[in-house]
Amino acid sequence: MAVLFPSASFVDVPVTGKWRSCRLMNLASSKCSKRARSLTISMCSTYCSMSMSKKLVWIWTENKEVMTAAVERGWNTFIFSSHRRDFANDWLSIALINPLFIEEGDLFDVEHRRVAAFYEISSPQQLEQLQPLAEQAENIIINLLDWQVIPAENIVAAFQGTQKTVFAVSKTPSEAQIFVEALELGLGGVVLRVEDVKAVLELKDYFDKRHEVGSKLDLSEASVTHIQVAGMGDRVCVDLCSLMRPGEGLLVGSFARGLFLVHSECLESNYISSRPFRVNAGPVHAYVAVPGGKTCYLSELKAGKEVIVVDQSGMQRTAIVGRVKIETRPLILVEVKIDSDNQTLYGILLQNAETVALVSPRHGNGHQTTAITVTSLKVGDKVLLRVQGGARHTGIEIQEFIVEK
């Protein structure tokens, strides 16, 4: 990925694409002499992790409040039109920023080095002609005037394996999400063109959640101390839009202070076909871990919401809920303690069925049990537990006195 500053790389976004469209179509330069109308614009950039690759985010705005919000989040490189150096100096007086300036449709740094190019795409023909060329700038911004998803996928395919960093102009955080997720790999970055601080905050929150993907959660080994048939209750099956592998599941618990790693139904059974998209998670009252270090009740999950999927090693990823099924089923109570704290009790209620299991710890490199079904669980068995703060307000961990039992 091309990086032109220690903190970021940048590209320009002119108001009109006529001259860039001409260059894209390789017309004579005489037909491309019309300059884009100058606008004061500003951008800021940050790296965010997505699908094991770095993403760049630039914000295009004339709003000083948006600038302030960006600087507060560590995004401190801004771009101005060449005749608004006074405006850049004004911003420099209130924040530590790196000013860059737009001249004749290209973006130049303070030493007048060309660092990026801009293209507007308004037809399939223009999209087909957009190919990586050696003479192109290392950074390219593309403004898709019509479709978004399919052109984004085509651009990812065309530029994969090159040293070009390609960005797309987005008017909303949801559009930005489309571009950074296209064909899983996504574009190199996005330019969020907004005048609203809320959009900046939403996009930052999105990337913060995605930054959790691939990071590890600390899981503790817990010993089963008590098992009890509990009677009937309303349990929740969570069907995801992603497939899970052996050792993966959702973090669920009766108390927020300790969440059990409940295994998916990906394992083969003599009684029912494998359903690797499903976790039989527990009753409606139980907490489930969601992105951002938060929890919600299983009863609150619905299609479109996100949860975190965790494996035996604690590696986490985000998955989208496709469907939730709530049905009355027989339940079983499981209680555990961890060796380092023999006083605190952790519990979970689960459906009493052979397809429901808890993930067990991994020991050594030989053959080992991935999960233990609740129907075969016994006192002394080891399971995995996520220990965390017990006090919650709307799913957010807070510091206060609380007793749960």
C-alpha positions as CSV (number, residue, x, y, z in Angstrom):
1,M,0.0,0.0,0.0
2,A,1.4,3.4,-0.9
3,V,2.0,5.7,2.0
4,L,3.2,9.2,1.3
5,F,3.2,10.5,4.9
6,P,4.1,8.8,8.1
7,S,0.5,8.7,9.1
8,A,-1.4,8.5,5.8
9,S,-1.6,8.8,2.1
10,F,-4.1,11.1,0.2
11,V,-5.9,11.8,-3.0
12,D,-8.0,14.6,-4.4
13,V,-11.7,14.9,-5.2
14,P,-12.6,17.6,-7.8
15,V,-16.2,18.7,-8.1
16,T,-16.6,17.7,-11.8
17,G,-15.1,14.8,-13.5
18,K,-15.0,16.0,-17.1
19,W,-11.3,16.4,-17.4
20,R,-10.5,13.2,-15.6
21,S,-13.1,11.4,-17.6
22,C,-11.3,12.6,-20.8
23,R,-8.0,11.3,-19.4
24,L,-9.6,8.0,-18.6
25,M,-10.8,7.7,-22.2
26,N,-7.4,8.7,-23.5
27,L,-8.7,11.7,-25.5
28,A,-6.4,14.5,-26.7
29,S,-5.3,16.8,-24.0
30,S,-6.9,19.8,-25.8
31,K,-10.2,18.2,-25.0
32,C,-9.3,18.0,-21.4
33,S,-8.3,21.6,-20.7
34,K,-11.3,22.6,-18.7
35,R,-10.4,22.9,-15.1
36,A,-12.6,21.7,-12.3
37,R,-14.2,24.4,-10.3
38,S,-12.2,24.9,-7.1
39,L,-13.7,24.1,-3.8
40,T,-12.3,24.2,-0.3
41,I,-12.2,20.6,0.8
42,S,-10.5,18.8,3.6
43,M,-9.8,15.2,4.3
44,C,-8.4,13.2,7.1
45,S,-6.9,9.7,7.1
46,T,-6.6,6.8,9.4
47,Y,-5.6,3.2,9.1
48,C,-8.2,0.6,10.1
49,S,-8.0,-3.2,10.1
50,M,-10.3,-5.1,7.8
51,S,-10.0,-8.6,6.4
52,M,-6.4,-8.8,7.5
53,S,-5.5,-5.7,5.4
54,K,-5.1,-2.0,6.1
55,K,-7.8,0.4,5.1
56,L,-7.4,4.2,4.6
57,V,-10.3,6.5,5.4
58,W,-10.4,10.1,4.2
59,I,-13.0,12.6,5.2
60,W,-14.0,15.3,2.7
61,T,-15.6,18.3,4.4
62,E,-15.8,22.1,4.8
63,N,-17.2,21.8,8.3
64,K,-14.9,22.8,11.1
65,E,-16.8,20.6,13.6
66,V,-16.2,17.6,11.3
67,M,-12.5,18.6,11.3
68,T,-12.5,18.8,15.1
69,A,-14.1,15.4,15.4
70,A,-11.6,13.9,13.0
71,V,-8.6,15.4,14.9
72,E,-9.9,14.1,18.2
73,R,-9.9,10.6,16.6
74,G,-6.3,10.9,15.4
75,W,-7.0,11.9,11.8
76,N,-4.9,15.0,11.3
77,T,-4.0,15.3,7.6
78,F,-6.2,17.7,5.6
79,I,-6.4,18.8,2.0
80,F,-7.3,22.3,0.8
81,S,-7.7,24.0,-2.6
82,S,-4.5,25.9,-3.5
83,H,-6.0,29.3,-3.1
84,R,-7.2,28.6,0.5
85,R,-3.9,28.5,2.2
86,D,-5.3,31.1,4.7
87,F,-8.0,28.6,5.6
88,A,-5.4,25.9,6.2
89,N,-3.5,28.3,8.4
90,D,-6.7,29.0,10.4
91,W,-7.1,25.3,11.0
92,L,-3.4,25.0,11.9
93,S,-4.0,27.6,14.6
94,I,-6.4,25.4,16.5
95,A,-5.1,21.9,15.7
96,L,-1.9,20.1,14.7
97,I,-2.6,19.1,11.1
98,N,-0.7,18.3,7.9
99,P,-2.0,20.5,5.1
100,L,-2.1,19.3,1.5
101,F,-3.3,21.4,-1.5
102,I,-5.2,20.7,-4.7
103,E,-4.0,22.1,-8.0
104,E,-5.6,21.4,-11.4
105,G,-7.2,18.2,-10.5
106,D,-4.2,16.6,-8.8
107,L,-3.2,16.5,-5.2
108,F,0.3,17.9,-4.3
109,D,2.1,17.9,-1.0
110,V,4.0,20.9,0.4
111,E,6.9,20.1,-1.9
112,H,4.6,20.1,-4.9
113,R,4.9,16.3,-5.5
114,R,1.9,14.7,-7.2
115,V,0.5,12.1,-4.9
116,A,-2.9,11.1,-6.3
117,A,-5.4,11.2,-9.1
118,F,-9.2,11.2,-9.4
119,Y,-11.7,9.6,-11.8
120,E,-15.5,9.8,-12.1
121,I,-17.2,6.7,-13.5
122,S,-20.6,7.2,-15.0
123,S,-20.9,4.3,-17.5
124,P,-19.9,0.6,-17.8
125,Q,-17.6,1.6,-20.7
126,Q,-15.6,3.9,-18.5
127,L,-15.4,1.2,-15.8
128,E,-14.0,-1.3,-18.3
129,Q,-11.3,1.2,-19.4
130,L,-10.1,1.8,-15.9
131,Q,-7.1,-0.5,-15.6
132,P,-3.9,-0.2,-13.5
133,L,-1.2,1.6,-15.5
134,A,2.4,2.3,-14.5
135,E,1.9,6.1,-15.2
136,Q,-1.0,6.4,-12.9
137,A,-0.5,7.9,-9.5
138,E,0.0,5.5,-6.7
139,N,-3.2,6.6,-5.1
140,I,-6.5,6.7,-7.0
141,I,-9.9,8.0,-6.0
142,I,-12.9,6.8,-7.9
143,N,-16.3,8.5,-7.7
144,L,-19.0,6.0,-8.9
145,L,-22.0,8.1,-10.0
146,D,-24.4,5.3,-10.5
147,W,-24.0,1.7,-9.2
148,Q,-21.8,0.9,-6.2
149,V,-21.6,-2.8,-5.4
150,I,-20.8,-4.4,-8.8
151,P,-18.4,-1.6,-9.9
152,A,-16.6,-1.8,-6.6
153,E,-16.2,-5.6,-7.0
154,N,-14.9,-5.0,-10.6
155,I,-12.4,-2.5,-9.4
156,V,-11.1,-4.8,-6.6
157,A,-10.6,-7.5,-9.2
158,A,-8.9,-5.2,-11.7
159,F,-6.4,-3.7,-9.2
160,Q,-5.6,-6.7,-7.0
161,G,-2.0,-7.6,-6.9
162,T,-0.9,-4.1,-7.9
163,Q,0.8,-1.4,-5.8
164,K,-2.1,1.1,-6.5
165,T,-4.2,2.2,-3.5
166,V,-7.8,2.7,-4.7
167,F,-10.4,4.6,-2.9
168,A,-14.1,5.3,-3.5
169,V,-16.1,8.4,-2.6
170,S,-18.9,7.6,-0.1
171,K,-21.7,9.9,1.1
172,T,-22.7,7.7,4.0
173,P,-21.0,5.2,6.4
174,S,-23.1,2.4,4.9
175,E,-21.7,3.2,1.4
176,A,-18.2,3.1,2.9
177,Q,-18.9,-0.3,4.3
178,I,-19.8,-1.6,0.9
179,F,-16.6,-0.4,-0.6
180,V,-14.2,-1.8,2.1
181,E,-16.0,-5.2,2.1
182,A,-16.3,-5.7,-1.7
183,L,-15.2,-9.3,-2.6
184,E,-14.0,-9.7,1.0
185,L,-10.8,-7.9,0.2
186,G,-12.4,-4.5,-0.4
187,L,-10.9,-1.3,-1.8
188,G,-7.9,0.2,-0.2
189,G,-10.0,2.9,1.4
190,V,-12.9,5.3,1.2
191,V,-13.4,9.0,1.1
192,L,-16.4,10.0,3.3
193,R,-17.9,13.1,1.8
194,V,-20.1,14.6,4.6
195,E,-20.8,17.7,6.5
196,D,-22.3,15.9,9.5
197,V,-20.2,14.9,12.5
198,K,-22.5,12.0,13.2
199,A,-21.4,10.3,10.0
200,V,-17.8,10.5,11.0
201,L,-18.6,9.0,14.4
202,E,-20.6,6.2,12.8
203,L,-17.8,5.3,10.4
204,K,-15.2,5.3,13.2
205,D,-17.4,3.1,15.3
206,Y,-17.7,0.7,12.4
207,F,-13.9,0.4,11.9
208,D,-13.4,0.1,15.7
209,K,-15.6,-3.0,15.6
210,R,-13.9,-4.4,12.6
211,H,-10.5,-3.8,14.3
212,E,-11.6,-6.5,16.9
213,V,-11.7,-9.1,14.1
214,G,-8.6,-11.3,14.4
215,S,-7.8,-10.2,17.9
216,K,-7.8,-12.6,20.8
217,L,-10.1,-12.6,23.8
218,D,-8.8,-14.0,27.1
219,L,-10.6,-17.3,27.9
220,S,-10.4,-19.0,31.2
221,E,-10.5,-22.7,32.0
222,A,-13.5,-23.5,34.3
223,S,-14.5,-26.6,36.2
224,V,-18.1,-27.8,36.2
225,T,-19.4,-27.8,39.8
226,H,-23.1,-28.4,39.4
227,I,-25.5,-29.7,36.8
228,Q,-29.3,-29.7,37.3
229,V,-32.3,-30.4,35.1
230,A,-34.3,-27.1,35.3
231,G,-37.6,-27.6,33.5
232,M,-39.1,-25.9,30.5
233,G,-38.2,-22.4,29.2
234,D,-38.0,-20.3,26.0
235,R,-34.6,-21.0,24.4
236,V,-33.1,-19.1,21.5
237,C,-31.5,-20.6,18.4
238,V,-29.2,-18.1,16.6
239,D,-28.8,-18.7,12.9
240,L,-25.9,-16.8,11.4
241,C,-25.1,-15.6,7.8
242,S,-21.7,-17.3,8.2
243,L,-20.6,-20.9,8.7
244,M,-18.7,-21.9,11.8
245,R,-15.9,-24.4,12.2
246,P,-15.4,-27.0,15.0
247,G,-14.3,-25.1,18.1
248,E,-16.3,-22.0,17.3
249,G,-19.4,-20.6,18.9
250,L,-21.0,-17.7,20.8
251,L,-20.2,-16.3,24.2
252,V,-23.4,-16.7,26.3
253,G,-24.1,-16.6,30.0
254,S,-26.8,-16.0,32.7
255,F,-24.5,-13.4,34.3
256,A,-22.5,-10.8,32.4
257,R,-19.5,-11.5,34.6
258,G,-18.9,-14.9,32.9
259,L,-19.9,-16.0,29.4
260,F,-19.6,-19.6,28.3
261,L,-18.4,-20.5,24.8
262,V,-21.4,-22.3,23.5
263,H,-20.5,-24.5,20.5
264,S,-22.2,-24.3,17.1
265,E,-24.1,-27.3,15.6
266,C,-21.4,-27.9,13.1
267,L,-20.5,-31.3,14.5
268,E,-22.0,-34.4,13.0
269,S,-24.7,-36.2,15.0
270,N,-26.5,-39.5,14.8
271,Y,-29.7,-37.8,15.5
272,I,-29.8,-34.7,13.2
273,S,-27.9,-33.2,10.3
274,S,-25.1,-30.7,10.9
275,R,-26.1,-27.1,10.9
276,P,-22.8,-25.1,11.0
277,F,-24.6,-21.8,10.9
278,R,-26.5,-22.3,14.1
279,V,-25.9,-21.9,17.8
280,N,-28.5,-23.2,20.2
281,A,-27.6,-20.4,22.6
282,G,-29.8,-20.6,25.7
283,P,-32.9,-18.9,27.2
284,V,-34.2,-15.5,26.3
285,H,-32.8,-13.9,29.5
286,A,-29.1,-14.8,28.8
287,Y,-26.4,-12.4,27.8
288,V,-24.6,-12.8,24.5
289,A,-21.4,-11.0,23.4
290,V,-21.7,-8.5,20.6
291,P,-19.0,-6.3,18.9
292,G,-17.6,-3.3,20.8
293,G,-17.1,-5.2,24.0
294,K,-20.8,-5.1,24.7
295,T,-23.5,-7.6,25.5
296,C,-27.2,-7.8,24.7
297,Y,-30.0,-10.2,25.7
298,L,-30.6,-13.2,23.4
299,S,-34.2,-12.0,23.2
300,E,-33.0,-8.8,21.6
301,L,-31.2,-10.5,18.7
302,K,-32.9,-10.3,15.3
303,A,-32.0,-10.5,11.6
304,G,-29.3,-8.0,10.7
305,K,-27.7,-7.6,14.1
306,E,-24.1,-8.6,14.7
307,V,-22.6,-11.0,17.2
308,I,-19.0,-12.1,17.8
309,V,-17.9,-15.7,16.9
310,V,-15.1,-17.0,19.1
311,D,-12.9,-20.1,18.8
312,Q,-11.0,-22.3,21.3
313,S,-8.0,-20.0,21.2
314,G,-10.1,-16.8,21.8
315,M,-9.8,-15.6,18.2
316,Q,-12.9,-13.6,17.4
317,R,-14.7,-12.4,14.3
318,T,-18.0,-10.7,13.6
319,A,-21.0,-12.4,12.1
320,I,-24.5,-11.2,11.0
321,V,-27.6,-12.8,12.5
322,G,-29.8,-14.2,9.7
323,R,-32.6,-15.5,11.8
324,V,-33.6,-16.1,15.5
325,K,-35.9,-18.9,16.6
326,I,-37.5,-18.9,20.1
327,E,-39.2,-22.1,21.1
328,T,-40.1,-23.8,24.4
329,R,-37.7,-26.6,25.3
330,P,-36.4,-28.5,28.4
331,L,-33.5,-26.7,30.0
332,I,-30.5,-27.8,32.0
333,L,-28.5,-25.6,34.5
334,V,-24.7,-25.7,34.4
335,E,-22.6,-23.9,37.0
336,V,-18.8,-23.6,37.1
337,K,-15.9,-22.0,39.0
338,I,-12.4,-21.1,37.9
339,D,-9.3,-22.3,39.8
340,S,-8.0,-18.8,40.5
341,D,-11.4,-17.8,42.1
342,N,-13.1,-20.5,44.1
343,Q,-15.7,-18.0,45.5
344,T,-17.4,-16.7,42.3
345,L,-20.0,-18.9,40.6
346,Y,-20.8,-18.7,36.9
347,G,-23.9,-20.2,35.4
348,I,-25.7,-20.8,32.2
349,L,-29.0,-22.5,31.2
350,L,-29.1,-24.4,27.9
351,Q,-31.5,-26.7,26.1
352,N,-31.1,-30.2,27.3
353,A,-30.3,-31.9,24.0
354,E,-27.5,-33.9,22.4
355,T,-26.9,-31.1,19.8
356,V,-26.0,-28.5,22.5
357,A,-22.4,-28.4,23.7
358,L,-19.8,-26.3,25.5
359,V,-16.4,-25.7,24.1
360,S,-13.6,-27.4,26.1
361,P,-10.0,-26.1,26.5
362,R,-7.3,-27.1,24.1
363,H,-4.4,-29.1,25.6
364,G,-1.3,-30.2,23.7
365,N,-1.2,-31.1,20.0
366,G,-2.8,-34.6,20.0
367,H,-6.3,-35.6,19.5
368,Q,-8.6,-33.9,21.9
369,T,-12.3,-33.1,22.5
370,T,-13.4,-29.9,20.9
371,A,-16.7,-29.7,22.8
372,I,-18.7,-31.6,25.4
373,T,-22.5,-32.0,24.9
374,V,-24.6,-31.0,27.8
375,T,-26.2,-34.4,27.9
376,S,-22.8,-36.0,28.7
377,L,-21.4,-33.2,30.8
378,K,-20.4,-34.2,34.4
379,V,-19.0,-32.5,37.4
380,G,-15.2,-31.9,37.0
381,D,-15.3,-31.4,33.3
382,K,-13.4,-28.4,31.9
383,V,-15.1,-25.8,29.7
384,L,-14.1,-22.3,28.4
385,L,-15.3,-19.1,30.1
386,R,-14.9,-15.4,29.3
387,V,-14.6,-13.6,32.6
388,Q,-15.4,-9.9,32.6
389,G,-17.0,-7.1,34.6
390,G,-20.5,-8.0,35.8
391,A,-22.2,-4.6,35.9
392,R,-23.9,-3.6,32.7
393,H,-26.0,-0.6,31.5
394,T,-27.6,-1.2,28.1
395,G,-25.0,-3.8,27.4
396,I,-22.0,-1.5,28.2
397,E,-19.7,-2.5,31.1
398,I,-19.8,0.0,34.0
399,Q,-18.3,0.2,37.4
400,E,-20.9,-0.3,40.2
401,F,-21.8,-2.6,43.0
402,I,-24.0,-5.5,41.8
403,V,-25.1,-8.9,43.0
404,E,-26.3,-11.5,40.6
405,K,-27.3,-15.0,41.6
